[in-house]
């Protein structure tokens, strides 16, 4: 059963603006996971600032639940490095470091680069059939003028996961699934306003890049496929950093250059 939040906000969470306290409706996962996702997105999008206290009772009232699921949600956020729980004081938002986001892109880029090398070197090209179908879906969504941002981002995500799933390397697939900060990665994209692919030109560029990846895979050009895959990840990383970066945020140039 979905948990419906009340129609009124509860301005009890110190340091957060009113938009962070809008009632929301939860649709999936356990109550604790749903609450953690909502709060985590608020932290990543800047609605909660470093040092802000997240009051258990305020969140419980907001989602019309007991404090038990809220405590579980805060523990999940602590594991993800987004909050710090202090005995008798509560949960406080930690300073979110953009370098961690860049590192997450670098890890995924390396695994995706290896996946496309496997696909390019594999003489059996039957594994590429599902990728061709996903690319056609991405092409259709790119050409449509009214495609919602969230739908396009999901299609981009299906291209990436498709490359991993089709590569034939079981250890690579499992490693990708178990990447650290995977919950943070999901929060960047599974939101009403993802941090990339909003502009039509950006969508066209991304479609072209994935067309080049699939063409390189079909022709067995491993180096070309890997270089284009790394470009895709680097372009998206730069867009996310641009959206998330605030005055005073430090970013190590060498991390961006690693892509």
C-alpha positions as CSV (number, residue, x, y, z in Angstrom):
1,X,0.0,0.0,0.0
2,X,1.3,3.4,-0.9
3,X,1.9,5.8,2.0
4,X,0.2,9.2,1.5
5,X,1.7,12.2,3.1
6,X,-0.6,14.7,4.7
7,X,-1.9,17.8,3.0
8,X,-0.1,20.2,5.3
9,X,3.6,20.7,5.8
10,X,5.4,20.5,9.1
11,X,8.1,23.2,9.3
12,X,10.1,21.4,12.0
13,X,13.2,20.5,10.0
14,X,15.8,23.2,10.8
15,X,17.6,24.8,7.9
16,X,15.4,23.4,5.2
17,X,13.2,25.7,3.0
18,X,9.5,25.1,2.5
19,X,10.0,23.2,-0.8
20,X,11.8,20.5,1.2
21,X,8.7,19.9,3.3
22,X,6.1,19.7,0.6
23,X,3.8,16.7,1.1
24,X,4.7,13.9,-1.3
25,X,3.3,10.5,-2.3
26,X,5.4,7.4,-2.1
27,X,5.0,4.7,-4.6
28,X,7.4,1.8,-4.2
29,X,9.9,0.0,-1.9
30,X,9.6,-0.2,1.8
31,X,8.4,2.9,3.8
32,X,12.0,3.4,5.1
33,X,13.5,3.1,1.6
34,X,10.9,5.5,0.2
35,X,11.5,8.1,2.9
36,X,15.3,7.7,2.5
37,X,14.9,8.3,-1.3
38,X,12.9,11.5,-0.8
39,X,15.2,12.9,1.9
40,X,18.3,11.9,-0.1
41,X,17.1,13.7,-3.2
42,X,16.4,16.7,-1.1
43,X,20.0,16.6,0.2
44,X,21.5,16.1,-3.3
45,X,19.4,18.9,-4.8
46,X,20.3,21.4,-2.0
47,X,17.0,21.6,-0.2
48,X,18.8,20.5,2.9
49,X,22.2,22.1,3.6
50,X,25.2,20.8,5.4
51,X,24.6,20.8,9.2
52,X,20.8,20.9,8.8
53,X,19.0,18.7,11.4
54,X,16.4,16.2,10.1
55,X,13.9,15.9,12.9
56,X,12.4,12.4,13.2
57,X,9.0,13.6,14.3
58,X,8.7,16.2,11.6
59,X,9.4,13.5,8.9
60,X,7.1,11.0,10.6
61,X,4.3,13.6,10.6
62,X,5.0,14.5,7.0
63,X,4.6,10.9,5.8
64,X,2.0,9.9,8.3
65,X,4.1,7.1,9.7
66,X,5.6,6.2,13.1
67,X,9.1,7.1,13.9
68,X,10.4,3.6,13.4
69,X,10.5,3.8,9.6
70,X,12.0,7.2,9.8
71,X,14.8,5.9,12.0
72,X,15.4,3.2,9.5
73,X,15.5,5.7,6.7
74,X,18.0,7.9,8.5
75,X,20.2,4.8,9.0
76,X,20.1,4.1,5.3
77,X,21.1,7.7,4.6
78,X,24.0,7.4,7.1
79,X,25.3,4.3,5.2
80,X,25.1,6.3,2.0
81,X,27.2,9.1,3.6
82,X,24.5,11.7,3.4
83,X,23.7,12.1,7.1
84,X,25.5,11.7,10.4
85,X,23.5,10.4,13.4
86,X,24.6,11.7,16.8
87,X,23.3,10.0,20.0
88,X,20.7,12.2,21.8
89,X,21.1,14.9,19.1
90,X,19.6,13.3,16.0
91,X,20.5,13.2,12.3
92,X,22.4,16.0,10.6
93,X,23.2,16.5,6.9
94,X,26.9,16.0,6.1
95,X,28.7,18.2,3.6
96,X,28.1,16.4,0.2
97,X,31.3,16.3,-1.8
98,X,31.1,16.6,-5.5
99,X,34.4,14.6,-5.9
100,X,32.4,11.6,-4.8
101,X,29.9,12.1,-7.6
102,X,32.8,12.4,-10.1
103,X,34.4,9.2,-8.7
104,X,31.1,7.4,-9.2
105,X,31.1,8.4,-12.9
106,X,34.7,7.3,-13.2
107,X,34.0,3.8,-11.8
108,X,31.0,3.3,-14.1
109,X,32.9,4.6,-17.1
110,X,35.6,2.1,-16.5
111,X,33.2,-0.8,-16.3
112,X,31.2,0.3,-19.3
113,X,34.4,0.7,-21.3
114,X,35.3,-2.9,-20.4
115,X,31.7,-4.1,-21.3
116,X,31.9,-2.5,-24.8
117,X,35.3,-4.0,-25.3
118,X,33.9,-7.4,-24.6
119,X,31.0,-6.8,-27.0
120,X,33.2,-5.5,-29.7
121,X,35.7,-8.4,-29.5
122,X,33.0,-11.0,-29.3
123,X,32.5,-12.5,-32.9
124,X,29.0,-13.5,-32.0
125,X,27.0,-10.3,-32.6
126,X,23.6,-11.7,-31.6
127,X,24.0,-10.1,-28.2
128,X,23.7,-6.7,-29.9
129,X,20.1,-7.3,-30.9
130,X,18.5,-6.0,-27.6
131,X,20.8,-3.0,-27.8
132,X,19.6,-2.1,-31.3
133,X,16.0,-2.2,-30.0
134,X,16.9,0.1,-27.1
135,X,18.7,2.5,-29.5
136,X,15.6,2.6,-31.7
137,X,13.6,3.6,-28.6
138,X,16.1,6.3,-27.7
139,X,15.9,7.6,-31.3
140,X,12.1,7.8,-31.2
141,X,12.2,9.6,-27.9
142,X,14.8,12.0,-29.2
143,X,12.9,12.9,-32.3
144,X,9.6,13.4,-30.5
145,X,9.3,17.1,-29.4
146,X,7.2,16.3,-26.4
147,X,9.2,13.6,-24.7
148,X,9.3,14.2,-20.9
149,X,12.8,14.6,-19.5
150,X,12.3,11.7,-17.1
151,X,11.3,9.3,-20.0
152,X,14.4,10.3,-22.0
153,X,16.7,9.8,-19.0
154,X,15.1,6.3,-18.4
155,X,15.9,5.4,-22.0
156,X,19.5,6.6,-21.6
157,X,19.7,4.4,-18.5
158,X,18.4,1.4,-20.4
159,X,21.2,1.9,-22.9
160,X,23.8,1.7,-20.2
161,X,22.4,-1.2,-18.4
162,X,21.8,-3.0,-21.7
163,X,25.5,-2.7,-22.5
164,X,26.4,-4.2,-19.1
165,X,23.8,-7.0,-19.3
166,X,24.8,-8.1,-22.8
167,X,28.6,-8.1,-22.4
168,X,28.7,-11.7,-21.1
169,X,31.0,-11.1,-18.2
170,X,29.2,-12.2,-15.1
171,X,31.7,-10.7,-12.7
172,X,31.5,-7.4,-14.4
173,X,27.7,-7.4,-14.2
174,X,27.8,-8.2,-10.5
175,X,30.4,-5.6,-9.8
176,X,28.3,-3.0,-11.6
177,X,25.3,-3.9,-9.5
178,X,27.2,-3.6,-6.3
179,X,29.0,-0.3,-6.9
180,X,29.5,1.9,-3.8
181,X,27.1,4.9,-3.5
182,X,24.7,3.2,-5.9
183,X,21.8,4.7,-4.0
184,X,23.3,8.2,-4.5
185,X,23.6,7.4,-8.2
186,X,19.9,6.4,-8.4
187,X,19.0,9.6,-6.6
188,X,20.7,11.7,-9.3
189,X,18.4,10.3,-12.0
190,X,15.3,8.8,-10.4
191,X,13.8,12.2,-9.7
192,X,11.3,14.6,-11.2
193,X,14.1,16.8,-12.5
194,X,17.2,14.8,-13.5
195,X,20.4,16.7,-13.8
196,X,21.1,16.1,-17.5
197,X,19.6,15.8,-21.0
198,X,17.1,18.7,-20.6
199,X,18.2,20.6,-23.8
200,X,17.2,19.2,-27.2
201,X,20.8,19.6,-28.6
202,X,22.1,17.6,-25.7
203,X,19.7,14.8,-26.4
204,X,20.7,14.7,-30.1
205,X,24.4,14.6,-29.2
206,X,23.7,11.6,-26.8
207,X,21.7,9.8,-29.5
208,X,24.6,10.3,-32.0
209,X,27.1,9.0,-29.4
210,X,25.1,5.8,-28.7
211,X,24.7,5.3,-32.5
212,X,28.5,5.5,-32.8
213,X,28.9,3.0,-30.0
214,X,26.6,0.4,-31.5
215,X,28.2,0.9,-35.0
216,X,31.6,0.3,-33.5
217,X,30.4,-2.8,-31.7
218,X,28.9,-4.2,-34.9
219,X,32.2,-3.6,-36.8
220,X,34.3,-4.9,-34.0
221,X,36.1,-1.6,-33.3
222,X,36.8,-1.9,-29.6
223,X,38.9,1.2,-29.2
224,X,36.3,3.4,-30.9
225,X,33.5,1.9,-28.8
226,X,35.5,2.4,-25.6
227,X,36.4,6.0,-26.4
228,X,32.9,7.0,-27.3
229,X,31.5,5.3,-24.1
230,X,34.0,7.3,-22.0
231,X,32.9,10.5,-23.8
232,X,29.3,9.7,-23.0
233,X,30.1,9.4,-19.3
234,X,32.4,12.4,-19.3
235,X,29.8,14.7,-20.9
236,X,27.1,13.6,-18.4
237,X,29.5,14.0,-15.5
238,X,30.2,17.6,-16.5
239,X,26.5,18.4,-16.8
240,X,25.8,16.9,-13.3
241,X,28.6,18.8,-11.7
242,X,27.4,22.0,-13.4
243,X,24.0,21.5,-11.9
244,X,25.1,20.5,-8.5
245,X,28.1,22.8,-8.0
246,X,27.6,25.7,-5.6
247,X,29.9,28.7,-4.8
248,X,32.8,27.4,-2.8
249,X,32.4,23.8,-3.8
250,X,35.8,22.2,-4.5
251,X,36.3,19.8,-7.4
252,X,39.6,18.1,-8.2
253,X,40.5,18.7,-11.8
254,X,42.4,15.4,-12.0
255,X,39.2,13.5,-11.2
256,X,37.4,15.1,-14.1
257,X,40.4,14.5,-16.4
258,X,40.4,10.8,-15.4
259,X,37.3,10.3,-17.6
